[in-house]
Amino acid sequence: MAAETTLTEKMRAALRISSTSDRITEEINDCIAACKKDLQDVGVKRLNETDALIVRAITLYVKAEFGFNGNADKFHNSYESLKVHLSMSSEYNTVSETDTGTETEGAENGSMGG
């Protein structure tokens, strides 16, 4: 296993899915991309895949979409609460002068780059 776990692999583990089927991987990646787009739509500009709150938001979103443990509503409500927090936080809804823009650029195509 690589030293750095991809977001897709983190979601696969969070869902307790061991299959590496292309169809399942594609569905997970689609959910990740949809979540990033949803966060962008409410003003979240910093979508760093190593940020704990961004990873948590994506995890909650994916679990809700997959209906993990029959608790889709619970995960959806938790995601919505975190989404509101992220959208109102200046740490996530502004881009500093030192930011290169790659964080939100990569989110548009479902990848965060490098």
C-alpha positions in Angstrom: 0.0 0.0 0.0 1.3 3.4 -0.9 2.4 5.8 1.9 -0.3 8.3 1.0 -3.8 7.0 0.8 -6.0 8.5 -1.9 -9.3 10.1 -1.0 -11.0 7.3 -3.0 -9.3 4.7 -0.9 -10.2 6.6 2.3 -13.9 6.5 1.2 -13.7 2.9 0.3 -12.4 2.1 3.8 -15.0 4.4 5.4 -17.7 2.5 3.6 -16.1 -0.8 4.5 -15.9 -1.8 0.8 -13.0 -4.1 0.0 -14.0 -4.5 -3.7 -11.8 -2.6 -6.2 -14.4 -3.0 -8.9 -14.2 -0.2 -11.5 -17.9 0.4 -11.2 -17.7 0.9 -7.4 -14.6 3.1 -7.8 -16.4 5.2 -10.4 -19.4 5.6 -8.1 -17.2 6.6 -5.2 -15.3 9.1 -7.4 -18.6 10.5 -8.7 -19.8 11.0 -5.1 -16.5 12.8 -4.2 -16.8 15.1 -7.2 -20.5 15.8 -6.4 -19.6 16.7 -2.8 -16.8 19.0 -3.8 -19.2 20.7 -6.3 -21.8 21.0 -3.6 -19.3 22.6 -1.2 -18.2 25.0 -3.9 -21.8 26.0 -4.6 -22.1 27.3 -1.0 -18.8 29.3 -1.2 -16.2 26.8 0.1 -13.1 27.7 -1.8 -10.4 25.7 0.0 -11.0 22.0 -0.8 -7.7 20.6 0.4 -8.0 16.8 0.5 -5.6 16.6 3.4 -7.8 18.9 5.5 -9.5 16.9 8.3 -12.8 18.8 8.0 -12.9 18.6 4.2 -12.3 14.8 4.4 -15.0 14.5 7.1 -17.5 16.4 4.9 -16.7 14.2 1.9 -17.0 11.1 4.1 -20.4 12.1 5.5 -21.6 12.9 2.0 -20.4 9.6 0.6 -21.9 7.6 3.5 -25.2 9.4 3.0 -25.2 8.6 -0.7 -24.4 5.0 -0.2 -26.9 4.7 2.7 -24.2 3.4 5.0 -25.7 1.2 7.7 -29.2 2.4 6.9 -28.4 5.8 8.3 -28.5 7.9 5.2 -30.6 10.6 6.9 -28.2 10.8 9.8 -25.2 11.2 7.6 -26.9 13.7 5.3 -27.9 15.9 8.3 -24.4 15.8 9.7 -23.0 16.7 6.3 -25.4 19.6 5.9 -24.4 21.0 9.3 -20.7 20.7 8.5 -21.3 22.3 5.1 -22.9 25.3 6.7 -19.9 25.6 9.1 -17.4 25.4 6.3 -19.3 27.9 4.1 -19.3 30.5 6.9 -15.7 30.0 8.0 -13.2 32.5 6.6 -10.6 29.7 6.7 -12.6 27.9 4.0 -14.5 30.6 2.1 -11.6 32.9 1.3 -8.4 32.3 -0.7 -5.2 33.9 0.6 -2.7 35.7 -1.5 -0.3 32.7 -1.2 -2.9 30.2 -2.5 -2.2 29.1 -6.0 -5.8 28.2 -6.9 -5.0 24.6 -7.5 -7.2 23.5 -4.6 -10.4 24.7 -6.2 -9.2 24.0 -9.8 -8.7 20.4 -9.1 -12.1 20.1 -7.4 -13.8 20.9 -10.7 -12.6 17.7 -12.3 -12.8 15.5 -9.1 -9.1 15.6 -8.5 -7.0 17.7 -6.2 -3.8 17.2 -8.2 -0.4 15.9 -7.0 
